[in-house]
Amino acid sequence: MKRLPLRQRIIEAAFRLFDERGIQHVSVDAIAVAAETTKMGVYRHFSSKDVLVDDWLTATIAKYRGDLDEIENRHPDDPRAQLREWVNHVLEGLPAISHRGCPFVNTIAEVPDPEHPLRQKIRHHKLDQVERLKALCSKAGLSDPNTAAAQITFMLEGAQVSAQNGSLSAIEESLATLAHEIFSERRQSPFAVERDRCPQSVD
């Protein structure tokens, strides 16, 4: 660790601790110890822990977007392949999620104010992600891109939460089945009601 410049040591130590413990349970003292420096050494480079937290969240979002950019670059003309690999990317991350939890979900849980800058940053990231999904579903020729994007979002984020709380077994198999149904448009809502079974309204 000491082979790195002090600023980089602080960043790497803080980011690792935020990943492992969340943001509220990591003190500047803990960051200093992990970076092999002193508390004043941290403050010489960062005015507060909040600055480090904001940098960590920005970097976490950038990494996720970068992963999706790589998927797009590998399959530039095949939106269905991009969707499949997006699902596989989440699947591959489930073992880590099961231990640490999703950093976005964890941060939202730790920051109750919906107007807090961290919450707003996550919100904009998720909104951008859904718009990206909608565009992919449209390019893939799915008949209702908005609904498909919502289904994929529910599926992937639900899988992450389930992996974290241990509520479901065989998540990988279930995800593969659900993804196939969405992409082949064979999924039917359990709330669908046949038109001729609906009661007639009375004026």
C-alpha positions in Angstrom: 0.0 0.0 0.0 2.8 2.4 0.9 4.2 2.1 -2.6 1.3 4.2 -3.8 1.0 8.0 -3.4 -0.8 8.9 -0.3 -3.9 10.4 -2.1 -4.3 7.2 -4.1 -3.9 5.1 -0.9 -6.7 7.0 0.8 -9.0 6.7 -2.3 -8.4 2.9 -2.6 -8.8 2.4 1.2 -12.0 4.5 1.4 -13.6 2.9 -1.6 -12.9 -0.6 -0.4 -14.3 0.2 3.1 -17.4 1.8 1.6 -18.0 -1.3 -0.6 -17.6 -3.6 2.4 -19.2 -1.7 5.2 -21.4 1.0 3.7 -20.9 4.7 4.1 -22.3 5.4 7.6 -20.1 2.8 9.4 -16.8 4.0 8.0 -15.0 6.7 9.9 -12.2 8.9 8.8 -10.1 7.1 11.4 -10.8 3.8 9.8 -9.9 5.2 6.4 -6.6 6.5 7.8 -5.7 3.2 9.3 -6.5 1.3 6.1 -4.5 3.8 4.1 -1.6 3.6 6.5 -1.6 7.2 7.4 -3.1 9.5 10.0 -6.4 11.3 10.2 -4.7 14.6 9.4 -3.1 12.8 6.4 -6.6 12.2 5.1 -7.7 15.8 5.7 -4.7 17.1 3.9 -6.1 15.6 0.7 -9.9 15.6 1.3 -11.8 18.2 3.2 -14.3 15.7 4.6 -15.5 12.1 4.4 -18.5 13.4 2.4 -16.1 14.3 -0.5 -14.7 10.7 -0.5 -18.2 9.2 -0.4 -19.3 11.4 -3.3 -16.2 10.4 -5.3 -16.8 6.7 -4.5 -20.4 6.8 -5.7 -19.4 8.7 -8.8 -16.7 6.0 -9.5 -19.2 3.2 -8.8 -21.7 4.6 -11.3 -18.9 5.2 -13.9 -17.8 1.6 -13.5 -21.3 0.2 -14.1 -21.8 2.4 -17.1 -18.4 1.4 -18.4 -19.3 -2.3 -18.1 -22.4 -1.6 -20.2 -20.4 0.4 -22.7 -18.1 -2.6 -23.1 -21.1 -4.9 -23.7 -22.4 -2.5 -26.4 -19.0 -2.3 -28.0 -18.8 -6.1 -28.2 -22.2 -6.4 -29.9 -22.7 -3.0 -31.7 -25.2 -4.4 -34.2 -27.0 -7.0 -32.0 -29.2 -5.4 -29.4 -30.6 -8.8 -28.3 -27.0 -10.0 -27.6 -26.5 -6.8 -25.6 -29.6 -7.5 -23.5 -28.6 -11.2 -22.9 -25.1 -10.1 -21.8 -26.5 -7.4 -19.6 -28.5 -10.1 -17.8 -25.4 -12.3 -17.6 -23.3 -9.4 -16.2 -25.8 -9.1 -13.3 -25.8 -12.8 -12.8 -22.0 -12.9 -12.5 -22.1 -10.2 -9.9 -24.6 -11.9 -7.7 -22.1 -13.8 -5.5 -20.5 -10.4 -4.5 -24.0 -8.9 -4.0 -24.9 -11.8 -1.7 -22.0 -10.8 0.7 -22.0 -7.0 0.5 -25.3 -6.0 -1.1 -25.9 -3.6 -4.0 -24.0 -0.4 -3.3 -26.9 1.7 -4.6 -29.6 -0.1 -2.5 -27.3 0.1 0.5 -26.7 3.8 0.1 -30.4 4.6 -0.3 -31.0 2.7 2.9 -28.4 4.8 4.7 -29.5 8.1 3.3 -33.2 8.6 4.2 -33.6 12.1 2.7 -34.8 11.6 -0.9 -33.5 15.1 -1.8 -30.0 14.3 -0.6 -27.3 14.7 -3.4 -26.3 11.1 -3.1 -29.9 9.9 -3.5 -30.4 12.3 -6.5 -27.2 11.0 -8.1 -28.4 7.4 -7.8 -31.9 8.4 -9.1 -30.4 10.0 -12.2 -28.2 6.9 -12.8 -31.2 4.6 -12.6 -33.3 6.8 -14.8 -30.5 6.8 -17.4 -30.2 3.0 -17.1 -33.9 2.5 -17.8 -33.8 4.8 -20.8 -30.9 2.8 -22.1 -32.9 -0.4 -21.6 -35.9 1.0 -23.4 -33.7 2.0 -26.4 -32.2 -1.5 -26.5 -35.6 -3.2 -26.3 -36.8 -1.0 -29.1 -33.8 -1.8 -31.3 -34.3 -5.5 -30.5 -37.8 -5.3 -32.0 -39.8 -6.0 -28.8 -43.4 -4.9 -29.3 -43.6 -2.8 -26.0 -40.1 -1.5 -25.2 -41.3 0.4 -22.1 -42.9 -2.6 -20.5 -40.0 -4.8 -21.4 -37.6 -2.4 -19.9 -39.7 -2.3 -16.7 -39.8 -6.1 -16.5 -36.0 -6.4 -17.0 -35.5 -3.7 -14.3 -37.8 -5.5 -11.8 -36.1 -8.8 -12.7 -32.5 -7.7 -12.3 -32.9 -5.5 -9.3 -35.2 -8.1 -7.6 -32.5 -10.7 -8.2 -29.9 -8.6 -6.5 -32.0 -7.9 -3.5 -33.0 -11.6 -3.3 -29.3 -12.6 -3.5 -28.6 -10.2 -0.7 -31.3 -11.4 1.7 -31.1 -15.1 0.7 -34.9 -15.4 0.1 -34.6 -17.4 -3.1 -32.6 -20.4 -4.3 -31.6 -21.1 -7.9 -31.7 -17.4 -8.8 -29.6 -18.0 -11.9 -32.1 -20.5 -13.4 -35.0 -18.3 -12.6 -33.4 -15.3 -14.2 -32.6 -17.3 -17.3 -36.2 -18.4 -17.6 -37.6 -15.0 -17.0 -35.2 -13.3 -19.5 -36.1 -15.9 -22.2 -39.8 -15.2 -21.6 -39.3 -11.4 -21.8 -37.1 -11.5 -24.9 -39.4 -14.0 -26.7 -42.5 -12.0 -25.5 -44.2 -15.1 -24.1 -44.7 -13.7 -20.7 -48.3 -13.0 -19.7 -49.3 -10.9 -16.8 -51.1 -13.0 -14.0 -53.4 -9.9 -13.6 -54.6 -10.1 -17.2 -58.4 -10.6 -17.4 -60.3 -11.7 -20.5 -62.4 -8.9 -21.9 -65.6 -11.0 -22.0 -65.2 -11.9 -18.3 -65.1 -8.2 -17.2 -68.4 -7.0 -15.7 -70.3 -4.5 -17.8 -70.4 -1.0 -16.3 -73.8 0.3 -15.4 -74.6 3.9 -16.2 
